[in-house]
Amino acid sequence: MIRLEIIANNTVEEDIIEAMEHIDKGFYYSKINSVHGRGKSDPRWGDAVWPEENFIFIVFCEDDKALEFVKAINKVKERFDREGIKVFAIPFQSPIEI
């Protein structure tokens, strides 16, 4: 099991969803809106000086699906190389048997 964290500018949200739905039409995710911060691209503070904002998608999926999602997101990143799209893949094991 992998936890994917996708952080990107709001302007590419639909492109990322579309790319991921091409892999799995009914994939599940959680979304965090109005994410502010600074990485290697311009700051995203949501204010008058730096008005843009990011979002975060959190997706739990199997390893093979995670690899497909990352490849699809990297294609979006190639098209929008200045939008600060980042993907983090974190191995996940539930500490509790459910």
C-alpha atoms as a printed R data frame, in Angstrom:
   type eleno elety resid chain resno       x      y       z
1  ATOM     1    CA   MET     A     1   0.000  0.000   0.000
2  ATOM     2    CA   ILE     A     2   1.247  3.476  -0.949
3  ATOM     3    CA   ARG     A     3   0.151  6.903   0.219
4  ATOM     4    CA   LEU     A     4   0.504  9.434  -2.600
5  ATOM     5    CA   GLU     A     5   0.584 13.114  -1.765
6  ATOM     6    CA   ILE     A     6   0.116 15.304  -4.820
7  ATOM     7    CA   ILE     A     7   0.762 19.006  -4.299
8  ATOM     8    CA   ALA     A     8   0.063 21.400  -7.156
9  ATOM     9    CA   ASN     A     9  -1.252 24.801  -8.200
10 ATOM    10    CA   ASN     A    10  -5.055 25.046  -8.344
11 ATOM    11    CA   THR     A    11  -4.812 25.795 -12.069
12 ATOM    12    CA   VAL     A    12  -3.858 22.177 -12.890
13 ATOM    13    CA   GLU     A    13  -6.308 20.361 -10.610
14 ATOM    14    CA   GLU     A    14  -8.644 19.253 -13.400
15 ATOM    15    CA   ASP     A    15  -5.712 18.093 -15.530
16 ATOM    16    CA   ILE     A    16  -4.430 15.930 -12.687
17 ATOM    17    CA   ILE     A    17  -7.862 14.468 -11.958
18 ATOM    18    CA   GLU     A    18  -8.337 13.695 -15.644
19 ATOM    19    CA   ALA     A    19  -4.939 11.969 -15.862
20 ATOM    20    CA   MET     A    20  -5.658  9.880 -12.761
21 ATOM    21    CA   GLU     A    21  -9.189  8.995 -13.877
22 ATOM    22    CA   HIS     A    22  -7.696  7.699 -17.106
23 ATOM    23    CA   ILE     A    23  -5.922  5.116 -14.906
24 ATOM    24    CA   ASP     A    24  -8.792  4.464 -12.468
25 ATOM    25    CA   LYS     A    25 -12.153  6.109 -13.156
26 ATOM    26    CA   GLY     A    26 -13.383  5.664  -9.585
27 ATOM    27    CA   PHE     A    27 -10.221  6.362  -7.600
28 ATOM    28    CA   TYR     A    28 -10.685  7.651  -4.065
29 ATOM    29    CA   TYR     A    29  -8.876 10.673  -2.676
30 ATOM    30    CA   SER     A    30  -8.993 13.341  -0.039
31 ATOM    31    CA   LYS     A    31  -8.377 16.956  -0.977
32 ATOM    32    CA   ILE     A    32  -6.959 19.754   1.108
33 ATOM    33    CA   ASN     A    33  -7.828 23.196  -0.302
34 ATOM    34    CA   SER     A    34  -6.064 26.541   0.076
35 ATOM    35    CA   VAL     A    35  -2.574 25.183   0.689
36 ATOM    36    CA   HIS     A    36   0.032 27.913   1.122
37 ATOM    37    CA   GLY     A    37   3.778 27.561   0.961
38 ATOM    38    CA   ARG     A    38   6.942 27.902  -1.031
39 ATOM    39    CA   GLY     A    39   8.936 25.301  -2.895
40 ATOM    40    CA   LYS     A    40  11.230 25.613  -5.897
41 ATOM    41    CA   SER     A    41   8.599 27.603  -7.803
42 ATOM    42    CA   ASP     A    42   7.053 30.937  -6.809
43 ATOM    43    CA   PRO     A    43   5.398 31.203  -3.377
44 ATOM    44    CA   ARG     A    44   1.689 30.437  -3.104
45 ATOM    45    CA   TRP     A    45   0.322 32.557  -0.268
46 ATOM    46    CA   GLY     A    46  -3.189 33.399  -1.491
47 ATOM    47    CA   ASP     A    47  -2.660 37.100  -0.778
48 ATOM    48    CA   ALA     A    48  -2.378 40.295  -2.830
49 ATOM    49    CA   VAL     A    49   1.348 39.815  -3.496
50 ATOM    50    CA   TRP     A    50   1.353 36.052  -4.179
51 ATOM    51    CA   PRO     A    51  -2.322 35.335  -5.018
52 ATOM    52    CA   GLU     A    52  -2.071 31.748  -6.201
53 ATOM    53    CA   GLU     A    53  -2.822 28.748  -3.995
54 ATOM    54    CA   ASN     A    54  -2.082 25.036  -4.073
55 ATOM    55    CA   PHE     A    55  -4.100 21.972  -3.172
56 ATOM    56    CA   ILE     A    56  -3.086 18.545  -1.905
57 ATOM    57    CA   PHE     A    57  -4.593 15.233  -2.981
58 ATOM    58    CA   ILE     A    58  -4.004 12.285  -0.677
59 ATOM    59    CA   VAL     A    59  -4.508  8.888  -2.324
60 ATOM    60    CA   PHE     A    60  -4.047  5.427  -0.832
61 ATOM    61    CA   CYS     A    61  -3.547  2.696  -3.420
62 ATOM    62    CA   GLU     A    62  -1.662 -0.463  -4.255
63 ATOM    63    CA   ASP     A    63   1.970 -0.199  -5.380
64 ATOM    64    CA   ASP     A    64   1.311 -0.933  -9.061
65 ATOM    65    CA   LYS     A    65  -1.519  1.618  -9.230
66 ATOM    66    CA   ALA     A    66   0.691  4.216  -7.503
67 ATOM    67    CA   LEU     A    67   3.334  3.763 -10.195
68 ATOM    68    CA   GLU     A    68   0.725  4.301 -12.921
69 ATOM    69    CA   PHE     A    69  -0.601  7.412 -11.163
70 ATOM    70    CA   VAL     A    70   2.903  8.863 -10.807
71 ATOM    71    CA   LYS     A    71   3.626  8.294 -14.510
72 ATOM    72    CA   ALA     A    72   0.348 10.003 -15.453
73 ATOM    73    CA   ILE     A    73   1.021 12.964 -13.145
74 ATOM    74    CA   ASN     A    74   4.549 13.311 -14.541
75 ATOM    75    CA   LYS     A    75   3.019 13.718 -18.019
76 ATOM    76    CA   VAL     A    76   0.876 16.564 -16.664
77 ATOM    77    CA   LYS     A    77   4.003 18.011 -15.049
78 ATOM    78    CA   GLU     A    78   5.765 17.990 -18.444
79 ATOM    79    CA   ARG     A    79   2.922 20.066 -19.925
80 ATOM    80    CA   PHE     A    80   2.809 22.499 -16.975
81 ATOM    81    CA   ASP     A    81   6.425 22.607 -15.868
82 ATOM    82    CA   ARG     A    82   6.110 25.953 -14.056
83 ATOM    83    CA   GLU     A    83   3.170 25.010 -11.813
84 ATOM    84    CA   GLY     A    84   5.156 23.341  -9.039
85 ATOM    85    CA   ILE     A    85   3.566 19.893  -9.323
86 ATOM    86    CA   LYS     A    86   5.068 17.494  -6.782
87 ATOM    87    CA   VAL     A    87   4.265 13.857  -6.001
88 ATOM    88    CA   PHE     A    88   5.437 12.042  -2.898
89 ATOM    89    CA   ALA     A    89   5.015  8.263  -2.574
90 ATOM    90    CA   ILE     A    90   5.099  7.030   0.998
91 ATOM    91    CA   PRO     A    91   4.960  3.308   1.829
92 ATOM    92    CA   PHE     A    92   2.046  2.744   4.173
93 ATOM    93    CA   GLN     A    93   1.200 -0.061   6.516
94 ATOM    94    CA   SER     A    94  -1.739  0.246   8.837
95 ATOM    95    CA   PRO     A    95  -0.632 -0.207  12.443
96 ATOM    96    CA   ILE     A    96  -3.986 -1.770  13.308
97 ATOM    97    CA   GLU     A    97  -5.633 -4.848  11.861
98 ATOM    98    CA   ILE     A    98  -9.165 -3.931  10.846
